[in-house]
C-alpha cells in the first residue's frame, strides 16, 4: 500500500493524495431533496476519504441535445445542490470528484449513444461542452479535487476523439485540479486521450464468474485476465489506474455482470456481494500503479430510507460494508 501512495503523492497540488492516503471513495447518490451535513456524515462510517458527486444530465436517443438543470431534476443534481453537497463533503474532511453522467431517455446507457450525421454530432459537441462548462465552473470555484470529463460514452469516444482532446484543453485553461474520464470496462483500451489526463478512469464492472456465489479465491483467479489488460494500458500511458466506479449487487450471480439481469426477479445474496468486494480489494488495493476507486453507491443518511431493492448495489446495512471499512481504514 505504501508504494501506491508514494506514486500518488507526486500528483500535484489540488487533488494531491498524500502518503498513506489512497482514494477510498464512494459514489454519493444525488438526493431528491436538500440534505444537511448530518445526513452525509455516515459516509465516514465506511472510512471513505473521497466522494464522487454525480449530477445527471439527460438526452434522447438520436437527439444531439444534452439537457441539464431542468425543473424535474433532483436537488442534488442541480447546480445549487451540487455546491451544497460539495460544501458538506469539505466540512467532513472529504475530497471530492465531480463526475457528470448523461442518461439517455428510451435507451438508458450512454455507451450506446451515437448519431448518424456530422451536423448532429457537432450539435451534440456544443451541447455537451455547455454541460461541462457548468461542471468546470463549479469545480473551479468550489476547489473540487478532481473532475471527470465524461462517463461511459463508449461510441462517442471512438467517433469523436478530436472533440474530447479539445474539451480537455479547454477545461485545463480554467480548472487546475486533477482530470479523469470514466471509461466502461469493455472499452478503456479504445480511449486515445489518456495521455492528457491524470488518471486512467475505469468503471470496473468486469464479468468474472457464472457461479451463483463464487468464493474469494475463485474471483481472485478470475480477475487475472482483466488485470493484465489494465496493467498493459497503464504501462502504455504511464498514468495510475482509478476505478471511477466499482461495485456489486447483493444478488445471486452478481459477479457475472449486471446487464445479464434484465427484468428478472433477483434473489438476495449478501455473501456473493461480500465475496466480490473482498476479491477486488485483494487483487488491486496493494498494486503500486493503482490509485483506488469509488464504490457504487451510497445514499444520504443512515440507509434506513434507501430507494433501492434489497438486491441493489449499496453496501449500506449489509455484510460487505465491514469488508469495505477494513480496507478503507488503512
Buried (B, 14 or more C-beta within 10 A) or exposed (E): BEEBBEBBBEBEEBBBBEBEBBBBBBBBBBBBEEBEBEBBBBBEEBBBBBBBBBBBBBBEEEBBBBBBBEEEBBBBBBBEBBBBBBEBBBEBEBBBBBBBBBEBEEBEBBBEBBBEEEEBBBBBBEBBBEBBBBBBEBBBEBBBBBBBBBBBBBBBBEBBBEBBBBBBEBBEEEBEBBBBBBBBBBBBBEBBBBEBBBBBBBBBBBBBBEBBBBBBEBBBBBBEEBBEBBBEBBEEBEBBBBBBBBBBBBBBBBBBBBEEBEEEEBEBBBBBBBBBBBBBBBBBBEBEBBBBBBBBBBBBBEBEEBEBEBBBBBBBBBBBBEBBBEBBEE
